[in-house]
């Protein structure tokens, strides 16, 4: 799968900064496919503050006995 295969998904399914207008909110879960994005950085502006979150996936294999 290449980047161009993802274009329809990003155009139609992704929450964007223009999706949530001031005074409105979004609730629920956000799901990320970490196989394609092992590092995700999210910046959330709230008033005059910026809250930054970094998610780093670390794969751990089970112990073999």
Secondary structure, 3 states (H helix, E strand, C coil): CCHHHHHHHHHHCCCCCCCCCCCCCCCCCCCCCCCCCCEEEEEEEECCEEEEEEEECCCCCCCCC
